[in-house]
């Protein structure tokens, strides 16, 4: 039985003692040609409109799907206009997650366009297997075209939810106690009179629907965004918070010295008493999505007919709609959700957080309301990549890995506490959170393996993050493989190739090595240590990446720069090469931040102890290395590009640090003080 089927069986049990109401479950329908017929419309005079069935979150999927439609309809791409959908304009589609937009949606769109082309020509409908579709065979036509909504972005046209302006629009915010959502909290006292006396005040909203997890919020509505800040200060809120500290995260992520972890991906017999050649413990920090645009929703509730219209940048349009229907008790025919472009998502917009706040405030004041989170709210009320702890042990025999034992403990990703109550998460845990274990199976032919994991509920909200668990898991795998190569005294590329059977992964490794001039290493001098590192991996069985990174570490200060990154990337047939290249670049910089910069500070009672980029930094322009990317088009079925390079970027940087300093760093992010310690040891 598959994981999803088992979870569905568990949740269908009619009597669940002590359970709260079952939350809304996101729909995950597979797209069909029939569905796709609702995506493409003939406007007449040789022009068409494509309603985008995927969220546009910066990956330029609109351009890729327009190219497919144009090729199949035998028109120029300029003849196809692009429209963002609403919840009535098409049949429900699954969320834009998992880098599956081309993989899952190209075929039904091409089939629909082929059928439309034939119908317009008066020809009889027929079946359209992938092998006869012109848009999915042969090289895609090259066109000069702005990426998606390029013109609108450059000219400042309204594309984002924050751009929406309506007559009589008001502005809202929901205040919450600055503590972990695992602790019950609610407003205990506030100066309502002082708030009402301020210019721009409209209303305070106390409503049970503003409760999220164990945090009861207090809503406020004003005539201007600036008035919200003044009202919040005037309220002088005091909070009632459940006694006791949130559980200690370090303790919760502790790996047991004895016994096995709950879930096992592989369990081979191996010698228990023999010594391990490599035995390392790795740790990653909590990390934020930190999209440039804080989430936003505009809601307009009309009491006369109990209808709701809402604008939002979301990865799951229909999940938003279904959640609003449930939480506000509305009829489906009365709810219209309009998709907007999102300024960065990376999994953060897969859940429904800001939308119910806007809808409830709009209903309370009988006017349209815009709710845009502040950066502090994004960090303190959003959900994040969970921290993790790993132990990786390996035994070598004749220059190859014989035994491989990977234990990892993290927190939930797919079974996120940001959407699942504790009882439901406990049931789901019987199957194991596949997001936590994403890419934990190494791509190498290792004879004997044990791979086990566990997910533990933490006092901070965790959930989907770019690549789910692939980034941390592959960093650990590639660091350990690299360490095995050092122990064996074998070149890291040669060591990997000797244990790789997958032809496509071998190809990207060979290509990146050739383009970067491996095994040549940069030369260190009296002021700077330099090194190169290599890593590779497979994402979801359909996309392949290999990366070589080069670093320079100042001996005196420990300051480090990634000076260059080379990547060879194979995600099958390329529909939009420039879009794939942009996704790879984003992934590589994301990996740089993961290894050297990004970590959310945690206060064990207050939860997230950050309110802006000063406490939760991301890579900046001056941190960016030279990027050299080679795209390999094998002509095979398109895989995903939005997350693939996450399997190799972090490992390559970590291995470059090992090559430069001679020290294996096992805790991310690696700080200047860590590097100072290593360089100081070498200097002495």
N, C-alpha and C positions, 0 to 999 in steps of 0.2 A: 504494500500500500504506500502511495506517495505521501510526502509530508502534508501537502495541502488536503488530501483526502482524509488523512487521519485527524487533522485539526478540525475539519468539517464534521467528522463523526463525533468527536469529543464535544463540540459546541452544539450538537443536535440533541444532547441528553436533555430530557424535559425538566428534570428536577436537579438543580444545582444549589445545594444548601449554602446559604450565606452569600450568594452571588448577587451583584447589582444587575441592573438592566443591561442586556447585551448591547454593546455599542454598534454603531453602523459599520458594516464590513465593506471595504472597497470592492467594486466590481472589477473582474479581470477577464472580460470577454476577448476571444481571439477574433481579430478583424477578418471579414470575409469580403468577397467581391460585391455581394449585395450591399453590405455596409458602405463600401467605397463608392458605390453609385450615388450615394448621398453627399460625397465629398466634392465631386466635380460636376459643374453645371455649364451648359452651353448658353452663352449670353447673346448669341447671334453675331453675324458679320465676322465670323472666324475668331471670336474672342470667347474665353472661358474663365470661370472662377473656381479656384481651389479653396475649399474650406479646410483649414489645416487640422488634421485629426490628432496632432501632437502639440504639446505645449512648446511655445517658442521661448527658450530660456537662455538664448545666446549661442546655441549650437548650430543655428542657421539651417534647421531642418526644413524650413519653408522653401529655401532655394533648392535643396536636394530633391524634395518631392515635386517641385515645379519642373525640374529638369526631367524627371521621369515622365510626368504628364506631357510635357512638350514633345519629348521623343516619341511617345506612343501616339499622340494626336497628330504628329507631323506638322507642328506649328512652331514658331519662334517662342522662346520663353517669355518674351514681352507680351505675347498674346494671352498669357495666363495671369490674371490678377490673384492676389492672395488675401484671404480673409480669415481672421481669427474666429473661432466658432463660439456659439453659445449652447446652452444645454437643450435647446429645442431644434437646432439646425441639423443635427445628425443623431444617429443611433449611438448609445453609450459606447465609449472606447476605454481601454485600460489606461492606467496612469503612464505618464512619460517618465519611465524609470528603466534602469538596467541596460541602457545603451542598445535598445532593441527597435528603434524607430525605422531604420532601413530594413533591418532583418525581418521585422514583423509586418511592416506596412507597405513596403515597395511592391510586393507581388499583388496584393488585392487592388492597390491603386492602378498599377499597370493594366491589370485585367479589366478594371472598370473603364479606363481610358480607351483601351482597345475596343471594348464593346460599344462605347459611345461613338468612336470613330467609324466603326462599321455601320452603326445605326444611322448616322448622319449621311453616310454614303448609300443608304438604302440596301445594304447587304444583310443577309440572314445571320442572326446571332450564332455563335459557336463557342466551343470550349477554348480556354486560353491558358494552356500550361506554360510554365516559365520558359521552356525551351523555344517557344515561338514568339515571345514578346520582344520587340525590337529594343525597348528601353532597358531590358535586363540582359542583353547579349551584345557583345562587341563593345568598343570604347564609347563612353558617353560623349555626346557632342560638346565641343568646347564653345562656350559663350562668354561674352563680356556682360556681366549682370551684377548689380549690387546684391550683397548677401541678404536675402530675406527683406527686411524692412529698412534697408540701408538708407534710402532717401528720406524716409520719415524720421529716422534717428538723427541724421545730419541736420535736418530742417527743424527739429524740435516738435514734430507732430505728436499728438496725443496717442501714445501706445501703451503706457503703463497705467496701472490703477490710480497711482498718485496724480496722473494728468486729468482724471475725470472731473469735470465741473458740471454741476447741476444747479438750476435755480433754487435758491434758499438753502444751499449746502451748508451743513454744520460740521463740526469737527469733534471727534470723541477720543477718549482714552480710558482704558481700564487699569486701575491701580491694584497692585498686589503686594503682599508682604514680602520683604526682601529676604526670604528664607527658602529652604528646600521645599518643593511641592509635596514631598513625602510627609512633612509636618503639617497638621491641620492649622490653618490660619484664617483670620477674618478681621475686618475693621472693628476696633474696640472703641474708638472715639475720634471725632474730627470736628473742626470748626466750620459747620455748614453756613453759619451766618456770615463769616468773613468771606467765604467763597462766593456767596450770593451777592455780596456787596460790590464785587469786582465788575468792571466793564467787560462785556462779552460773555458773562456767565449765562448758561441756558438751563442746565439741570444736573442734578446728581441722581444716579440710577443705582438702586439697590435691588438686585434680582438674583434668585438662586441659579438662573441660567448662566450667570457670570462666574460660576465655580468651575475650576479646571483642576483635575486631580484633587488634592486636598486644600487648594488655595481658593478662597472666596474673594472675588474681586469687587471693587467699587467703581462704577462707571461715572464718568463726567462728560458733559457736552458743552461746547463753547462755540462762539461765532467766528473765532479765528484760531489758528494753530498756536500763536503766541499766548493767547489767553489761557490755553490749557496749562502751560507752565506756571503761570501766575496763580491759577486756581489750585493746582496741586500744592504749591508752596503755602497758600493761605489755609488750606485744609488742616495742615499740621497733623497728619494722620498718626494715630497710635494703633498698633496691631496686637491682637490676642493670638499668641502662638502656642501651640502644644508644647508642654514641658519636655525637656530632654533634647539632646543633640541628635542631629542626623547621624546615621551609622558611619563609621570611619571607612573611607574608600580603600585605603591601603590594606586594612584588615579584610575587607570583603573580597579583594582581588588576590588574596594570598593563595599560593599553590600549596596543596597539602604535601607534606613530606612523604606520607605513606598513602597507599590506596590509589584508585583510579578515578578519573573524572567521569562525569555522568554520560557524556555522549562520545561515541567512538566512530570515526570515519574509516579507520582501518586498524586491525589488531592481529598482527602476525606474531608467531612464536619467535623468541630470540633469547640468547644467553643472558641470564639475569646477573650473574656474578662477574662477568668480564668487565674490565675497566673501559671507560669511554674515552675516546681520543679528543672529542669536543664535547664540552658540557657548559652551556651558557644560559643565563637568564636574561631575558629582554623585557623592556617596559616601554609602553607608549603612553602619552598623556591624553587627557581630555582635550578635544579640539573643536572649534566652532566652524560653521559653514562660512560665515562672514561674507555673504553676498553683498555687493555694493549697495543694492536697494533693500532697505528694510521692508518687511512684508506690509502690505496695505490692502484694504478692501473698502469699497464704497457701497453702501446699502441704501435702498429706497423702499421702505415699507409703506403700503397704502392701506389704511384701516378700512376704507370703504368697501373694498372687495377682498381684503385679507391676502393681498398679493405682495410679492417681494421680488425686486430686481437687484442684482448684486454684481459688481465688477471686481475682479481679482486676478492676480498673477499666480496661477496654481499649476501644479503638475498633474492634478486629477480633478478635472472640471465636474465630473459626475459624482465623485465622492463629496465634493463641496455641496452640490445640490442635495444629495440624499441626507447629508448631515443636517443641513438647514431645515429640510422638511421634518426630520425627526425632532430636532431641538425646539423648533418654533411651532410644531403641530400644524403645519400647513399642507394644503393639497398640492400634489406634484404639478398639476396644471397651472398653479398660481406662482410657481417659483421659476425665475429665469436667471441663470448665472452666465455672465459674459466673460469669456477668457480675455485676459490682457497679457501683453508681453511681460516677462519677469526679468528683473535685473540680477540674474544669478539665482540658482536654486540648489543644485548639488544634493538633492534629497530633502532639503529643508522645506520645500513647498509641496511635499507629498502628503502632508497631514493638514488638518483643518484647525487652525488656531485663531487667526485674526478675524475670519469671516463671521463666526457667530457673534463676536463682540460687536462688530458693525451692525449686524442685523438686529440684535437685541436693543442696542442704543437707538437705532432708527425707529423701531417700533415704540420705544418708550417716549420719544419726543415727537412722533408723527411727522418726521421730516427726513430728508436724505442726510446721511452721516458718513463722513470719511474717517476711518481709523487707520493711522499709519504708525507702526511701532517705532520707537526710538531705538538707537543703537544699543542702549542699556537694556531695553526690553528684549531685543534680539538675543543678547547674550544671556540674560538672566531668566527669561521665560521660554526661550526656544529649547530645542533639543540638539544634542551634539554627538560627534563621534565618541564612542566610549573609550576610556582608557583600557589597556590590556596588559597582561603579564604572561610571558611565555617561558618555558624551559625547553631547550633544544639539545638533545644528546645524539651523538653519532659515533659509530665505530667504523674504522677503515680496515680494508684488507686488500693488499696488493694494489694500493693506490686508488681504490674505489670505495664508495660508501657501501658498507654491508648492512649495518643496522641504523635505523633512523627513528627517533622517538620525540615527538613534538606534543607537548602539553600546553594548552592555552586557556586562560580565564579572562573573560571580558564581561561586558553587559549587553543588554538586548539591542538589536538593530531592527530586524523585521518585526519582532514581537515587542515593539517599543512601548515603554511605560507612558509615553506621551499620548498614546491612544488606547492602550489596553489596561483595564483595571487589574489589580493584583491577582484576583481569582482566575481571570481569563489567561493571564500570562503564565500562571502556574500550570494550567491545563496545556497550553501551547508548548511549555517546556518539556513535555513528555516526548515531543518529536525532535527537539533541538532547533535552535535558531540558525537557519542556513545563512543568514547574513553574517553572523559571527564567524562561521567556518568557511566563508567564501575564499576560494583559492588556497585553502590549507593543505590540500593534497599537492605534493611537489610534482613538477612536470618531469622529473627524472625517473629512470628505471632503477629504483633502489630495491634490492631483493626483499628486505624485511623492514616493515614499517609499523609503527604505532602512532596514531594521530587521534587525540582525544581533546575534548573541550567542554567548557561549561559557561553558562551565562548567568550572572548574578544581578539582581535588581539593586541599583545604586540610589543614593539620595539625590542624584541629579538626573535630569531627563536625557536619555540617550536615544539614538535612532539612526535612520538612514543617512549616510554620508558618502561622498563620491567613492564608488567602488566597494562600498560596505566594508567588510573585513579584509578585502584584498590588499590594500595598502600596507597595513601592519603585518598581516600574515606573510606576504611576499617579501617584505623587508627582513623578517626573521629568517625565512627560508634561504634567501639569497645571501644573507650575512653568514649563515651557518655553512652553506655550501662553499662560500669563499674561504671561510676559516678552515674547512676540511682540505681545500686545495693548498693552503699555506702549510698545514700540518704535513701533508703528503709531499710537499716540495714540488708541486706540479703547477704549471701555468694555469690560472683560473679559467681561461677559455678552453684549453686542452682538457682540463678536468671536467668541465661541463659537457663538452661534446662527447666525451667517452661514455657518458651516462645518459645521453639523450637519444631517444628513438624517433621522436616526432620530427618529420622532415621539414615542416614549416617553421618550427622553432629553431631547428638547426640552421635553416636558411637565413633567418633574421640575425642570428648570432654571427654567422659568417659575414653577412653584409655589413653589419655595424663594425665588426672588427676590421674589415677592409677599408671602410670609409674613414675610420678614426686612426688607422695605422697601428693597430694593436700588433705586437705587445710592447711597442715603444712606450716608455714612461718619461714624463717630464723630469727635468733635473732640479733638485733642490739646491739652495745656496745658503750662505751664512745667515740670511734674514728670513728666508721663506722655505717651508717644506711643501713639496708638491707631490701629487700622486694621481693615479687613474684607477677607476674601479669599473667593474663590469657586472651586469645583472640581466636576467631575462625572465619571461614568464608567459603563461597562457591565460586569457580571460574568458571565462564561461565556455571554454572549449571551441571557440570560433574566431578568436583574434589573438595575435602574437606580437610581442614586442621585445626588443633587446636594446639596452642603453649602455653607453660608456660615458662616465662623468669624469671631469678633471677638476681638482680642487687645489687651492693655494692657501696655506696656513702660515700666518706670521708667527715666528718663534717667540717674539717678545710679548705680544698681547694676546695671542690665541685667536685673533680675528681670522675668520675664514671666508673665502669667496669660492663659489662654484664658477669656474672660468669658462667652461664649455660642457655641453651635453650633446652627444650624438645618439640618434635613435633610428633604428630600422623597424618598420611597422607594417604588419600584414593583417588587414581586416577583410580580406577577400576583395571582391570587385568594388572599385571606387566609383561612386556616383558623383561625388562632389569633392575632388581632391583638396581644394583649398579649405573647405570646411573641416575635413579630416586633419589636415595639417594644423589648423587652429586648435582643434581639440587636443592634439598631441602636445602642442606648446603649453596649453593650459594645464594638462596633466603633469608635465615635467616641472612647471613652476610650483604646482601644488605639492609635488614630492619634495622640492627644495624647502618649502615652508614646513612640511612635516618633519624633515630631518633636522633643520637648523633653527627654526623660528617659532612655530606655532604650539601654544599650550595655553589652556584656560586655567587660571588660578582658582583654587577651590577652598572655600571656608566650610569646615565640616558642619556648621550649623546653618550658615547663610546660603550655602550652595555655591553658586558662581560668584566669585569675587572680582568681577570685571564689569566695566560699564562702557568701554570704548576700545578703540584700536591701540591706545597707549598700553593697556593691560593685556590686550589680546591681539598682538600685531600679526600682520600678514606680510609676505614679500612685497617690496617696493621696487620701483624701476631700477634703482641702483644695485639691487640684489640680483638682477637677471643676468644669466650667462649667455654666451653665444650658443644658439641652438642650430643644430645641423640634423635635418630630418629627411630620411629616405622612405618614400612610400613604395611598397611592393604590392602590385596589383596582380594577383594570381588568377583572376577571372573566376574564382570560386564564389559560392554564395556569400553575400556581404554579411559580415559580423558587426560588432559594435566598435565604435571609436571613442565614445565619450569617456570611457574609464580605463581602457586597455593599458595605456602606458603607466598606470598606477602600479602595475605588477613589477615594474623594472626600475623606475626612476629613483625611488628611495634607496633600494638596495645598491644601485650603482654609486650614489653619493656616499653612502655609508662605507662601501668597499674602497672608494677613493680615499676617504679619511684613514682607513686602515693602511692603505698603501703609502700614504704620505707620512703618517706618524708611527706606524708599527703598533698601534694600539687599537683594539677592537672596542668600539663604543656601543654599549648595549642599552642605553636609555635615551629616548628621544623626548624633546629635542636636545641635540648636542650643543652645549653652551660654550662660550668663549673660555670660561673658567675650566671646563673639562679639557679643552684643547690646550690651554695654558699649562695645565698639569702635565699633559703628554709631551708638549714641546719642551717644557722645563726639564723633564726627565732626560730627554734626548740631549739637551744642551749640556747637562752635567756629565 
